[in-house]
Amino acid sequence: MVMAEENGARRVPIIIGTPEAQSIAIFLEGLQPPRPLTHDLFVTFMEMLHASLKEIFIYKFEEGVFYAKLVFSKDNEEFKIDSRTSDAIALAVRTNAPIYTTENIMQEAGIIMEDDEFEDSDTGYEDDTQQERTLENLSEEELKTCLEDAIANEDYEKASQIRDILNKGKS
């Protein structure tokens, strides 16, 4: 994941695990898994306690690892909980909470990347194009069946690819 500096050209690349990346992608794509994902469950629990996620603060970068805190608010009281950065980001995306870091981290881990350079970068998944071409050869009915199977098997990456192909066909 690449975090962009607000009103600036610096970017901070943050490596996150596959489950967290899938969780973020599922939410951003508007997919509804058959069972709640851990991050959705956490948000529901937080709402039931009438607490809100005020912000994410990435406070340390050491030996290539980012450290984050979740900053909550409840009854005009603020409290912080240590979190893996990838989980914090997944929760921030769901709650629209801002993500902050320090100037030191921006200087140490930040890079300057032109917008068009980022858009052209390789995803690292060489077989994505081949899989998409194979899926594009299926009928709409077959694609819908594949989509249901992908969601049932919690393969949300494949589900989002199938959804994109179905949307292309409608346009």
C-alpha positions in Angstrom: 0.0 0.0 0.0 1.2 3.5 -0.7 0.1 6.3 1.6 0.2 9.8 0.1 1.2 12.9 1.9 -1.7 15.4 2.0 -0.8 18.5 0.0 2.6 17.1 -0.8 4.5 14.8 -3.2 5.9 12.3 -0.7 4.6 8.8 -0.5 5.2 6.1 2.2 5.1 2.5 0.9 3.7 0.2 3.6 3.8 -3.5 3.1 0.7 -5.1 4.5 -0.4 -8.8 4.6 -2.7 -10.5 2.2 -5.6 -10.8 4.7 -5.5 -7.1 5.5 -5.1 -6.1 1.8 -8.1 -8.3 1.0 -10.1 -6.8 3.8 -9.4 -3.3 2.6 -10.1 -4.2 -1.0 -13.4 -5.9 -0.1 -14.6 -2.8 1.7 -13.5 -0.4 -1.0 -15.1 -2.6 -3.7 -18.4 -2.7 -1.9 -18.4 -6.5 -1.8 -20.5 -8.2 0.9 -18.9 -11.3 2.3 -21.2 -14.0 3.6 -19.8 -13.6 7.1 -18.4 -10.4 8.7 -14.6 -10.0 8.4 -12.6 -9.3 11.5 -12.3 -5.6 10.8 -16.1 -5.3 10.2 -16.7 -7.1 13.5 -14.4 -4.7 15.3 -16.2 -1.7 13.9 -19.6 -3.2 14.9 -18.2 -3.8 18.4 -16.9 -0.3 18.6 -20.2 1.1 17.5 -22.1 -0.9 20.1 -19.8 0.5 22.8 -20.6 4.0 21.4 -16.9 4.7 20.8 -15.5 6.2 17.7 -12.1 5.8 15.9 -10.8 9.4 16.0 -7.5 8.8 14.1 -4.7 6.4 13.3 -1.2 7.5 14.3 1.8 5.8 12.8 4.3 6.8 15.4 7.4 4.7 14.8 9.4 3.1 11.9 12.1 0.7 13.1 14.0 -1.9 11.1 11.5 -1.6 8.2 8.4 -2.1 10.5 5.8 0.6 11.1 4.1 0.9 14.5 0.6 2.4 14.9 -1.9 3.4 17.5 -5.6 3.5 17.3 -6.9 6.7 18.9 -10.5 6.3 20.2 -13.0 8.7 21.6 -15.8 7.8 24.0 -17.8 10.1 26.3 -15.3 13.0 25.7 -12.5 10.7 26.7 -9.6 9.7 24.5 -7.7 6.4 24.7 -5.1 4.7 22.6 -4.5 1.1 21.7 -1.4 -0.3 20.0 -2.1 -1.9 16.7 -0.5 -3.5 13.7 -0.3 -0.7 11.0 -2.1 -2.9 8.5 -5.1 -3.5 10.9 -5.2 0.2 11.7 -5.4 1.1 8.1 -8.2 -1.4 7.5 -10.1 0.2 10.3 -9.4 3.7 9.2 -10.7 2.9 5.7 -14.0 1.6 7.2 -14.5 4.5 9.6 -13.1 7.3 7.4 -10.6 8.1 10.2 -7.6 10.2 9.3 -4.1 8.6 9.3 -1.2 10.6 10.6 2.5 10.1 11.0 5.5 12.1 12.0 7.8 14.2 9.9 10.7 11.9 10.9 8.9 8.9 9.4 8.1 10.9 6.3 11.8 11.8 5.9 13.1 8.3 6.7 10.5 6.1 4.8 9.0 8.6 2.4 9.8 8.7 -1.3 8.8 11.3 -3.9 6.9 9.6 -6.7 5.2 11.3 -9.6 1.5 10.4 -9.9 1.9 8.9 -13.4 4.8 6.8 -12.2 2.7 5.2 -9.5 -0.2 4.5 -11.9 2.2 2.7 -14.3 3.8 0.5 -11.6 3.6 -3.3 -11.8 1.3 -4.9 -9.3 3.6 -7.9 -8.9 1.0 -10.3 -10.0 2.0 -11.6 -13.4 -0.9 -14.0 -13.7 -3.6 -11.4 -13.1 -3.8 -10.5 -16.8 -3.9 -14.2 -17.9 -6.7 -15.0 -15.3 -8.7 -11.9 -16.4 -8.4 -12.9 -20.1 -9.7 -16.4 -19.2 -12.6 -15.0 -17.2 -13.5 -12.6 -20.0 -14.2 -15.6 -22.2 -17.1 -16.8 -19.9 -20.7 -15.9 -20.4 -22.4 -13.5 -18.0 -24.2 -16.4 -16.3 -21.0 -18.3 -15.9 -19.3 -15.2 -14.5 -22.1 -14.7 -11.9 -21.7 -18.3 -10.8 -17.9 -17.8 -10.5 -18.5 -14.6 -8.5 -20.8 -16.5 -6.1 -18.1 -19.2 -5.7 -15.3 -16.7 -5.2 -17.3 -15.0 -2.4 -18.3 -18.2 -0.8 -14.6 -19.3 -0.8 -13.6 -15.9 0.5 -11.4 -15.3 -2.6 -12.2 -11.6 -2.7 -9.4 -10.7 -5.0 -10.9 -13.0 -7.7 -14.4 -11.8 -6.8 -13.4 -8.1 -7.5 -11.8 -9.1 -10.8 -15.1 -10.9 -11.9 -17.2 -8.0 -10.7 -15.0 -5.7 -12.9 -15.5 -7.9 -15.9 -19.3 -8.0 -15.3 -19.3 -4.2 -15.1 -17.4 -3.9 -18.3 -20.0 -6.0 -20.1 -22.8 -3.8 -18.9 -21.1 -0.6 -20.2 
